[in-house]
Amino acid sequence: MSVEVRPVRSRGELMRFIKLPWRLYRNEPLWVPPLISERKRHLDRGRNPFFEHAEAEYFLAWRDGEPVGRITAHVDQRFNEFQQNDWGLFGFFECEPDHDAAQALLATAEGWLRDRGRDRMVGPMDFTTNHECGLLVEGHEREPQILEFWHHPYYAELLERYGLVKAMDLYKWELHLDTALSNTLPVIFELAEKVEPEHGVRIRHMRKRDFQQEVRRFMEVYNAAWERNWGFVPLTDSELEHYAKELKPLLDEHWAMIAEKDGETVGAALTLPDYNQVLKHLNGRLLPFGWLKALLARRRIDRVRVFALGVKPEYQHTGVAAGFYVEHYNMAQATPQKWGEMGWILETNTPMNRGMEAMGGKIVKRYRLYDKPLAATA
């Protein structure tokens, strides 16, 4: 049967779009179902503030009345203005091991982007690098962490056969308390000890009761520390408020830190207990009994994901990052979480990757972002 790619037009089709991975990964024990309610909010053009500065189309590939793949194409004007480019983005790519379906999906997304004057197709991003992004190309033997994908290994071949090539790799580093303490270079501890007495910078933990302002402090650093990164786009105030609402249930004060000097926020680190250890028991739903499973599973979370750790450029020489690293060691000794993975780090971010090496870390996953130049239409 031939493949037909159509835009999602109804609520029923949107649910087919959201739930397609349940069928594609039904025999994959490492895949973790997301919460259906969260995916609906994320894709809702009226509720996700991303759409205040962007447009997107969602596509399903159909064969014989059944969806066999999906993709989105989106144009983010804020991203284009900030990065001074005309890229178009794609994301949410899922597909059966079917070259015809994959080619049809990617061609449809490419055509949609070209019609809007885009000169390059980049992804996968759901919807930007501030959201889940990249295709898992190494580390398929490991469980995904919170806010992280697990993909079929054959997806890379589907994308590359279409003509997409590597644009950037994202590294995930693993650190264990027992090995990190013995392998960390002494200079890390020396720098951490000097942060307050020599530079006047104090590291404290975020306060959940003041969460809205704490997130603002975090995002102030986030937008300043990452602004020169490949593919970065700063968050708007609306997106910041949206993020705060989404992240608050995941926050553990032990793992959320702020660095301050004379009332100014100069650095921030937000690490999340790996709630994928909870989500894997829920099959995408909190009701009717998922919440009870979540409460029971929450007590057994033994790892974390460093969601983001950054320092304002003018303070990056002061050892604030080292102070955050050492405080993470302290928290690993004080909580049930004894190991974790860093959130992705650009392969070109030499200082951060060297820092991970200095602490005895190892790269355990690699996510890849692809691109393809788009020829202008005649």
N, C-alpha and C positions, 0 to 999 in steps of 0.2 A: 504494500500500500504506500502511496506517496505521502510526503509530509506536508502539512499546511501550517504556516506560522501566522497567528492572529493576535492582535492586541487584546489584553484583558479588558472586558467591558462590563461585566456584571459582578455582583457580590459572590455568586456561585463560582464564577471563573477565578476570582481572586482567591477564594478558599482552595480551589484546585492548584493554583499557583503556589500558595503557601504550603500546602500539604504534599506536593509532589515528592519532596525528599523522603517522606515516610515510606513511600513505595521503593524509591531508588536505593535506600539504605536498609531495607528491611532485614537483610541478612548480614549486616555489618555491625558486629558487637561494639566497635569503638565509636560509632557515630552517636552523638548526643542530641536528642530532639530539643529544639528551642521551645520556649513557651509560645503557643499559638497567639495568645492575646498580645504578647509583645511584638510579634511579627506583624500583626494587623495594625498596631499603632505605628510601627516604623514605616509601613507602606502607605499609610493613610495620608493623602495629600493635604487634608484639612487639619491634621493633628501634628505632623512632623514639621518643625520649623525649617528644615532643609528646603522645603518647597517655597519658602518666602523668597529665595534667590535662585531657584532651579526649576527645571521641568524634566519629566521622565515619562517613559512609556514602558509598560510591562507586556512581555510577549510569552505566549505558550506555543509550543510545537505540538501539533495533534497528528495522530495516525490512527485511523480506524475508530475514531470517536474517543480516544484516550490520549491524555497529555503524556508526551515522552521527553519533554525538555522545557526549559524556561530560560529567560534572560531579561535584563532591563537595559535600556539605553537612556542616558541622562546627560543633560547639559547644565553645568553649575556656573552661572555667571560670576558669582563671587570668587570661585576658584580661578576662572579664566582671568579676571581682573587682577587678582593677587599675584598669580604666577605669570601674568602677561603672556598668555598663550591662547590658542584656539582648540584645545583638546576637547574631545568628547569622551565620555566614560561609559563603561558597561559593567554590569554586576549581576549578582544572584544567579550565576550560571550553574545550572544542573542539567544533566542529560544522561539518557541511556547510552550504552556503548554503541552508538549509532552515528557514523560519520555523516550520513545524509541529514539527520536531524540537527546535529551540531553545526554543520555548514549552513543550513537554512536559518538557524537562529542567529548565528554570527553575522551572516549576510544581511539579515533584516535589521539588526542593531546598527550595522555599519551604514546601511542606506538611510536609516532614520537620522543618524549623526551627520552624515554628509549633506542631507537635505537642509540641515541647520548650520551649514557653513563650517563644520569642524574639519580640521586638517589632520587629526590623529585620533586613533581609537585606543584607549588605555583602560586597563582593568585586570582582574575584577575588583571592583570597589562597591560596597553596599551601604552608603552611596559615595563616601569620600574616605580618605585615610584617617579621618576621625571616627569612622565606623569600622566594622570588620572588613578586612581587605586582604587581597593576595590569594593565590592558589597554592595549596599545600603540595610541594614537590619532593620534600624529604621529611621523614618522621611519621610515615603512615602507621608504624607499629605502635605509636603512642596515643594515649587518649588526648583529645583536644581539651583546652582549658576554657574557662569562662570568657565569653566574647571572642571566640576563636572557632574557626572552621575545621572540620575533617572532610576531606574530599576523596573521591575515588581516584586511585593512581592513574587511571586511563584518561582523566580529564586533560592532563598536560598534552598528550598526543592529539586530542581533539582540537585544542586551541592552536597548537603549533602546525598542524596539518592545514589549518585555515590560512596560515601566514603570519600569525602573531609571534613575536619574538620577545625575548627577555628585555625588560626595561630596567628592573631593579629587583634585587632579592632582599628579603627581610629575614633576619636571623632571630631565632629563639634560643636563649641560653638557659641552661639548667644549673641551679646551685643547691647543694645540700649543706646543712649546717655543720655536720660532723666533718666533712671534707673541706668545706670552705674555711673554717676556722684554722685548720692546719695548713692550708695551701695559700691563703691570702698573703700577699706581700706585706711585710711590716710597714712599708710606707703608707698603706691605707689607714692603719690604726694611728700612725704618727700624724697624718693630716687631719684625721677626725678629732684628735685631742686638741689641736690648735685652732679649730674653727671658732670657738667662743672666746678664749683668752686673747688670741692674736687678731681676730677679725671682727669680733663683736657680734657674731651670728649665733643665734640660739635656735636649736631644733626642738620643736614640741610636737605633740600629737593633736590632730584635729579634734574638735569638739562637736559631737553629733547634735547637741542642743542648739548649736550655732551653725548648722550645716549649710544653710543658704549662703552665708557670708564666707564660710570656709571653702566652698566650691568656687566662689568668686576669686578668692585668693589663689586657689589652685589654678584656675583658668587664666588668671593674670600671668602666672609663670608659664603656663602651657603655651599661650599665644606668643610670649616673648622668646621662650627657649627653643621652640620648634619652627619659628618663622622662616628660617633659612633652609629648612629641610626640603628635600625633593618631595614634590607632591603635596605639600602642606597647604591647608587653608584655615585661617583663624575662625573660631566660633563666634557667632553673633550672640547678643544678649538673650534672644529667644532660645537659641540652641543651648546656651549655658543653663538656663532654667529647666529646659527639657532634660538635659543630662543629669542635673541635680536630682530631679524627680525619679529618673530611672536608676540612678546609682545608690540613692539613699538606703534602700533595703539591703544592699550588698555591703554597706560600709561597716568595717570593724575598726574602732578607734585605735587598736593596737597597731594597725597597719597603714594608717593614714597620717602623714607628717607634713609639717610646715617649717620652713627655715625663715627667720625674721631678723632684721637688723634695724634698730631704732624705729620700730613700727612699720617698716616696709617688708613686704613679702619678697624674699629673694630666691626661694627655692621651694619645691613641693614634691612630695612622693605619695602616690596613691596606689596601694597594693590591695588586692581583693582576695579574700578566701575563695578557693576554686569551687564556686557553686555548681559547676558542671557535675561534681560528685553528687549533688542533690538532683539536678535536672534529669540525669540519666534514669532516675526512678519514676519520673512523672509522666512520660510520654506526651509532653507538651501541654498538660492541663493541671491546674491547681485544684479544680473541683471535679467530683465531690470530695475525694479523699486525698488528693495530691498534697494539700497543705499539711496533712498529718505525716505523710511520707517525708515531706520536706523537713519538718521539725526533727524527725528521727535521724535523717541522713545528715542534717547540718552538724550534729555533734561529732560526726566522724570525718569531717573535712580535715585532711592532714597536709594540704599543700596550698600555695598561694600563687597568684599571678601578679607580677609587678605591672600594673596597668600603665603607669607613666611615672617617670622620675626625671625632673629637669631643674636647671638652675639658670637664672637670668645671665645673659652673656657677660655682663660686667662683674659678676661674682663667681665665675667659673674657675678662677684661679685660687679661690680661698679654701678649697677642701670641703665645700658643702656636700658634694656628691659622696665623698668618703664618709662624711658624718652620717648621711642617710644609709649607706651600706652597713656601717657598724650598728646603727640602730635597728636595722633589719635583723642582724645577727642576734641582738638582744631580744627582739620580739620572738624569734624562732626558739629561743631558749625558754621564753615565758608562756608560750601558747602551744596548742596541739599541732600547729603547722610547722614542720621541721624542714621542709624543702619547697622549692618552687621554681618557676620559670620567669624570666624577664619577659615583659611585653616585647613585641618585635623591635629590632634595631636595624636601621638601614645598613646594608653592607658597606656603604661609604662612610659611615660614622665611626671613623677610626678611634677617637678618644673613648667612646662608650664601649666599643668592642675590646679595646685594650684593657679597659677597666674590668670587664667580665673575665678576661684572661688572668688579670692580676689577682682575682679572687678565686681562682681555681675552677671557673665555670667551663662548660662545654656546650657547643652548639648541638641541639638535639632536633630542631625542626627548621625547615627553610620554606618560606612562602615566597611566591614569585608574582610580580606584576608584569604584565605583557603590554606591548603596544604594536601598532601597525599604522604606517602612514596612509592617509586617505587621499586617493586621487580625486582631483576636482572633476565634477561632471561637465560634460560638453555643453 
